[in-house]
Amino acid sequence: MNIMLVLLILITVKLASFLYLEWLNFKYLKKHSQSLPDAVQGVMDESTFHKSVAYTQAKSKFSVLSAIYDAIILLLILTYGLIPFIYESLSSWVGQSLLAQSFVFVLSLFILGLPSVPLNWWNTFKLEESFGFNKSTQKLWFLDQVKGFIVSVFIGVPLILTLMWIVQKMGAYWWVWAFAVFWLFQVVMVVLYPMFILPLFNKLEPLESGELRDRLMALGYRCGFKSKTIFVMDGSKRSGHSNAFFTGFGQFRRIVLYDTLIEQMEIDELEAVLAHEIGHYKCGHIPQRLIFSAISSFLLFAFLGWLMQATWIFEAFAFSSTVQDYFVPAFLLIALFAGLFTFWLSPLDGLWSRKHEYEADAFARNAMNGASPLINALRKLYNENLGNLIPHPFYSAFYYSHPTLVERESALLNEDQ
C-alpha cells in the first residue's frame, strides 16, 4: 500500500467535501436572503439580517481560502518530507534523551503550526474587525501567541516526557498505561484550566453584589446547583461576541458569563442563560463527555501502539533508520493527519451535542416557568453575534454543535420536548 497516495486521496476528498458543503450553504443563503424569511420574522430587523448574511458570507469565503491554504500546506509537508526533516533536525540539535524528545515534540508542533498564524491574524484584524467584533490590539494578539506557546511547553513537555517513560518501562501493553495517564491528565485539566490557565488570558472576577447576583444565586439554589460565586470574564477586551459557558465538575465547577453578555441582556434573560448552563450540569453532560473522551483516548493509544510497530509507515515518510524511538514521530503524524479522519465524525459529534443543547434548553424552560426568557436571550445572542438564521439543513446537520434558532424555539414551545 502506498501510504502517500492514500493520504493524498484523503486530503483531496476532504477538501472537495468541505468546499461542496460551503458552496451548498453559500448558495442556500443567497437564495433566501433577499428579505427576512417568514420563519425568522421578528428575530432581527432587515438591516441586522442583511449584516448577518454579509458576515456569514465573509466567514464562508475565508473558510474556503483557509481550507485550500491548509490543504496546500499539508501537501507540501507530505511531498517534501518536512516532518522527518523537522524532527531529525531538532533531535540533532536538542538531543535524544526523554526530556529532549519532549521538547522536540512541542517545538515540532510549533513549527508545523506557523503557517496558520497569518490566517489567525487576518481573521482577527480583517474579517472580525470589518464587522465591528474585534476589540483586540496587535500587542495583545502577539502576547496571546507567546503565552499560548509558553503554556504548551509547560503542559506538553511533562506530559510527553511521562508518556515516553511509560513506553520504555511498561512493556508491550505500554499504551494501556499511557491511555490511563493521558485520560487522567484530561480530567485534571478540566479542573485546572479555568483556575490557572484561563486567567492568564482573561480576567475572571466574581459577579458584583446586587440584584443580578442575588437572582442568579437564588436560581442556582432553586435548581439544586449550589455555587459560591458566578464569574464574569472580560471577553470585551478581545471581541464583541458574547457567550457563557460551564466548566469543571464537583466542587470545582464554574459558570462564567462574558461581560458583553451582561451588558446586552435583561436580568430574566441572564437567568435563562444560567439555567441553560446549569441544565448541562444537572443532565450529566460533563461526565458523558468525559466518558466519550476516555473511549476516544483509548482508541487513540491503541492505534498509537500499533503505529509504532508499523516501521514501514515511517520508512514511507523517509524517517531515518537511526531514529531510536518512534513515539514522537508517531504522535506527530497523528497530530498532523488525524483531521482527515475526524472530519467525517463531525455529524455524529454534532448530533450528540445538539441533543445535549435541547436537554439543557428544556431544563431552562422548566426552571424559568416558561420559554420566553430563553427565547428572548437566544434572539439577542443571534442579533449581537450576527448568527446565521438560515443555514442549509445539511450544512447545519454536518457541522453545528447547537440546533438552529428556529429548531430551538420550536422545541422550547413544544411542552413534550
N, C-alpha and C positions, 0 to 999 in steps of 0.2 A: 504494500500500500504506500502510495506517495503522500506523506503527511502534508507536504507543502501544497499539493494540488487540492487536497481535501479542505485545508484552511482557506485557500483561495476561493474555492466554491462557496464555503460558508460565509466568507466576507461579502462576496458578491450577492448571494441570496438574501442575506440580512439587509444589506444596503438597498437592494431593489424592493424588498418588502417594506422597509422603513419609508422609502420615497413614495411608494404606492399609497401607504396609509396617510402620509402628509398631503399628497395630491387629492386623495379622496375627501379628506377633511376640509382642505382649502376650497375645493370645488363646491362642496356642500354649503360651506359658509357663504361663499359668494352668491350662490343661488338663492339663499334665504335671508340675505342681509339688506335687501333694498329698503325694507321697512320692518319695524318691530313685529315679529311673528305673534299670532294670536295667543299661542301657548305661554308666552312670557310677557304679555301685556301687563303693565303696572309694576314690573320689576325695575325697569330702567326707563328714563326718558330717552327720546330719539337721539339726542346729542351724545349721551353717555353710551348708548347702544352702538352707535357708529364708531365711537372711540374704542370700544371694546373689540369691535370687529377688526379695526385697524391694528390694534395691539396683538390680537390673535394671529393675524396675517403676518405681521412683522416677526413674531416669535416663530411662526412656521417657516418662513424664509430663512431665518437664522438657523433653525434646526436642520434644514436641508443642507445648507452650506457647511454646518458643523459636521453632519454625518458624512458628507463627501470628503471633507478635510480629514476626519478621523480615519476613514477607510483608506485614504491615500497614505497617511502616516503609517497605518498598520501594515499596508502592503510594502512600503519602503523598509520597515523594520524586518519584515519577513524576507524580502528579496535580498537585502544586503547583509543579512546575518548580524543585525545590530545587537540582538540580545546576547549572544555569546561574546561579541566584541566588547560590549559594555561590562558584562560580568567578569570576563577574564582580565580586562584592563584594570578594573577596580581591584580585583583579587590580587593581581601582581603588585599593586600599589599599597593596598591596605593589609593584605595577608590572608592566611588560610586558617587561623585559629577560629574557634567558635564565635568569640566576640567580634573578630574582624569580619567574618562572614555575615554576621548580623548587621553590621554597618553596611556591608556590600549590598545586602538586600534592600535596605532603606534607601541608600544612595541610588541604586539602580532604578527603583520605582520613581524617585525624584527626577532623575534624568529622563526617563521614559514619559513622565508627565509634563515635561517642559513645553512640548508643542501645544498643549491645551491652554497654557497661560494667556496667550494673546486673545483667544476666544473668550476666556473668562473676563478679561479686561474689556473687550468690545461689548459683551453682553451687559456689563455693569454701566460703563460710561457712554455708550452709544445707544443701545436699544432701550434699556430701562430708563436712562436719563431723558431720552426723547419723549417719553410718556409721563415724565414727572415723578417716577418712582425712586430713582437713585438719590440717596442723601449722603452717600459715602464720598470721601475725598481721595485723591491719588495717594496721599500719605497713609491714610487709614487702610486703604486697599492693599498697599505694599506691606504694611505691618501685619495684616491678616495673613498674607502669604508666608511671611517669615515665621510668624507664630505657628502657623499650621505645620510648617516643616519641622520646627523645634519639637512640637508636640508629637509628631510622627516618629521622631528619633527617640524621644524619651519613652514612648509606648512601644514602638515597633522593635527596637533593639533588644530590650529584655525579653519580649515575647518570643522573637525568633531565636534568641540565644537559648531559652528554655526548651523550645521545641527541638532544636538541633541537639541539645544534650540528651533529650529523650530518645532521639533517633539512634544515638550512639550507645545508649545504656540499656534499652528495653527490648532488644532482640527483634524478631520477625514481626511481632504484633505491636511495634512501637506506635503505630498510627492510632491504635485504640487509646493508649495513654495520652498521646498528643491531642486527640479529639477531646478527651476529658478536660485537659488543661485549657485548651482553646475555648471550650464552651464555658468553663468556669470564669475565664477571663472576660467573655462577653457579658455574663451575668454581673460580674463586678463592675464592668464599665457602665452598665445601665444605671448603677447606683452612683459611681464616681463622676460620670460625665457632667450632670447638672451641678454637682457640688464643687468640682475642681477645674474642669476643662471649659465648660460654657462661660464661667465668669472671666476667663482670660480674654474673651472676645466681646462679651456683653455684660453690662451691669445688671445684676438681679437684686432687686430691693423688695422688702415686704410691702404689700399694699398698705397705704396710709389709712389711719383710723378715719372713720366717717360712715355715712350711710351705705356707701357701696361695699365697704369691707364688712360691715355688720350684716348686710343682707346676703352677701356671698358666704360668709361663715355660717350664717343660720341655715342657708340652703345646704351646705355641706353636712351640717349636723342632722338636718331633716332627712337627708339621703343616706345617712349611715357612713359618711365619709368625714371622719374627724381629722382635722388638719390644724396645725399651729398657725400657719400663715399661708397666704397666697402670694406668689411672687410676680412682680412686674418687670419686664425686660425692656431695655431701651433700644428696641428694634428700629426706632425712628432715626438713629444716628447712621444707619446704613440704607434703609429702604422705607418707602411709603406704604409697602404692603403690610397687612395686618393679619394676625393669627393668634392662636392659643394652642398649647399642647400639654400633654400629660406625660410624665416620665418617672422612672423608678418604680419601686413596689414596696409593700410593707411600710415600715416606719420611715423609709427613705423616699416615699412618693412625694412628688411635687407637681403642682399645677402652675403653669406660667402663662401670663397674659402679656401680649405686646402692649406697649404704651399707646401705640397707634389705635389698637382695638378699643381701649378705654376711651380715647378721645372721640371715636366715631359712633359709639353705641350708647343707648339708654340703659338704665340700670337693669330693667327686666330682661333686656336682650343679652346683657352680660351674664345675668343669672342663667339664662337658657344655654349660653355657650359653656358656662361652667358645668351645668347639669349634663351637657353632652359629654364633656371630658370625664366627669365622674362616672357616666354611663360606661365608658370604656373600662374603667376600673371595676365597677360592680358586675359587669358582664364577663369578666375574666379574660379580657382580650390580651393583656400583657403576658400572663402565664401561657396562653395559647401561642403567642408569638415566640416565646422562649422555647417552647416545646418544638415548634417548627424550626427554630434556629438550631436546636440540638440535632434534629434529624438531618437538616441540611449540612451541618458541620460534620456529622458522622459520615455522610456520603462523600463529602469533600476529602476527608482524610483517608477514607478507604480508597478513593481514586488516586490520591497522592501516593499512598503506599504502593499501588500498582504501577503508577507512572515512574517512580524511582527505580523500579526493576526493568522498565522498558528502555534499555540503553539505546535501542535502535532509533527511538524518537530524538534523543539528544544528539546522536550521530547525524540524523537528518537535518537538525538545526545547526550542525557544524560546530558543536561544542568540542573542545579539545579533549583528547583521550587522557590528558593529565589531570582533569578535574577530579578532585579527591572525594567529593560528596555532592550528590545531585539534588540535595534538598532545596537549596536556594534556587538553582536553575529551574527545578520543577515548580516551585512556588511562583517564580517569575512568569513562567509560561501560563500557569493557571490565571494569575492576576491579569495578564495581558489578553488572553483569548477566551476567558470564561464568558464574557458578554455575548459571544457568538452563539452560546447555548442558552444562557439565562434570558436572553431577549424573547425566546419563544415561550418562556414560562410566565411572562408578564400578564397575559389574560387570566391565568389561574390565580396568581397572587392578587391581581386587581379584583377578581370576583370575590375572593375571601375578604379582602379589605373592605369592599363595598357592603358586604353582609354585616361586618362589624359596625360600619357607619350607620346603617339602617337601625341596628340594635341600639346604638348609643343615642340616635335621634328619638327612638321610641321611648327610651328611658327619660330623656329630657322632656318630652311631651308630657309624660305622666307626672314627672316631678314638678312641672310648671302648671299642671292642671289645664293644659291646652296647648295647641300647636302654634298659636300666633306669635309668642315671643321668639321662638326659634326660627320660624319662617321669616320674621322681620330681620332677625340677626343675619340669617343666611343671605337675604336680599341685599343687605348693606355690605356684606363681605364681597358679593359679586360686583356691586357698584364701585366700591372703593378699590378693589383689586382688578377691575375690568375683566372679570371672568367671562369665559365663552359660554353664552347661554344656549347655543345651538350647535354643539359638536355632532359630527356624523355618528350615528349609533354604533357602527362597527369600530370606529376610532376610539370612542369612549369606552367601549367594552374591552378593547385591547389594552388601553393604557391607563385609564382613570382608576385611581385608588379610592375616589369618592364618587357616589352617584351624581348625576347632573342635578341642577337645581330643580328642574321640572319633576324628576324622579323622586327627589327627597320631599318636595312639597306634597306630591301625590301620596307618598307613603305616610307622611305625617297626618294628612287629612283623612286617611283610612284607619279607623279605630281598630281594625282587625290586624294591622301591621304591628 
